[in-house]
Amino acid sequence: MAVVWAEGPNNELELTGEVSGSWRLGRTGGTAVRVTADGVDFCRRLSGRPPDTGVSLEAGDAEVLGPVEALQVLF
């Protein structure tokens, strides 16, 4: 995820539910984008399994959702 968001304005990721927390990624200025997702569903998405819910853009540029939704991590 840091590769997707590391070279630009700060972006916030907030995970909710049983697996929750918030992270700020990026290098410059204030927060440009705030994304919220259910923590378990986000982990399912990262592993390549279909999530039950989507990723929500709370504020900022909608173009950032494409790379976030396309992320996959080998667990």
ABEGO torsion letter per residue (X at the ends): XAAAAAABBBBBBBBBEABBEBBBBEABEBBABBBBBBAAAAAAAAAGBBBABBBBBABEBAAAAAAAAABBBBX
